[in-house]
Amino acid sequence: MDEIITEKNYPIKNIWLFKQIFPVLIILLIYLFIFIGIGNGAELGASAVFMFFPFLLIFALVFCIPIIIRVLQRSNFHYSLDQHFMVLHQGIISKQNRNVPYGRLQGVFVNQGLFDRIFGLASLTIEDFSDGGRSAMDAGGYVGSGKSRHEALGFVGNKIHIPGLKKSDAEALKEIILQKIKENPIEDSQSGL
Amino acid sequence: MQIAQSKTREQFPLSYRKIIKKTISSTIAYAILLLVIGGIITFTLGSAGQEAFSYLGITIVGFFGLLFVIFILTYLYQRWYFAVYFYDLTPDFIQIKKGPITPREITIPYERLQDVYVDQDLLDRFFGLYDVHLSSATASSGMEAHIDGVEKQSAEGLREILLETVKQRIGKNRFTNSPSPTTSPLS
């Protein structure tokens, strides 16, 4: 395996971006359905359009901002599985670079949420035991909490998240990382960390 | 029922009693929840001047009916959960996968194992079941990495094989003739 694996080999799918707004979309549709249902009884005049307009603006913002952030995050997130280190880059404005030795990795997770399952996606999470260059306080107690509230992309605290992979890609990437862990054992295992 | 079989699960099987135990424990939880909700509704209606107690018969029938439906659904879900519960001790990694609808999979290298501990809760004591926890140092592995609902023999077997493997893997790179840390090199 001479070729260095990067995010280009196992890309984060576009459908993952759609997945971000999917729950909001469903709620919005239900809301509109009810709203129109009520509106049918009353007269829908020109004033109704003006009534809708602020809502539309808010919804547009609700849709656009997360997607823009996700697109930027995704295009700024790079990883490459080098010979001995996992090299990661992220950051839209402030750039971060992290280099993790394979031997220090604590575990590899493959998770599928409900919406992941619907879209055939899976997210890969890799853990080591550093606090990612900042204290646990800065990370918002992230190190201590088990599950992330929002589905993250990139590295926060002791976790490296790569969401929105195709299921088979996630499995393949997991296998590659496990192979790397196997090839790079820690020589001195006194601490076990 | 197609069971997600692995070498390890063949050797140290999950107990079928786990399905019953899980069903009972979650039904109890739902029963308490229903009672609380029912209590709140009764209280609200009572304070609004309604004669809540005249509906007592219907309420009791409804309560047990709902509980029965919940019991059946939970039982089916737990059977499914049991069937897809996968754990395997490969030569290099421990792999655990669970969750029929939203699968979660964890892979831990043996060297990273912090401890192996076995515990029982109250219902586990009734059913003679054991939970084997094998977390690494991180919080999320502590939440995910456990094998729940094995019988005593399997729990002991899993513990033995895990500790043996960890000992071998950690001891592999150690110097065999390193001086004892308690004896000073000067003396």
Interface residues (C-beta under 8 A of the other chain):
Chain A: L105 Q106 G107 V108 F109 V110 N111 Q112 G113 L114 D116 R117 T125 E127 F129 V143 G144 S145 G146 K147 N158 K159 K174 L178 I181 K182 P185 I186 E187 D188 S189 G192 L193
Chain B: D92 F93 I101 T102 P103 R104 E105 I106 T107 I108 P109 E111 R112 L113 Q114 S136 A137 T138 A139 S140 S141 G142 M143 E144 A145 I170 N173 R174
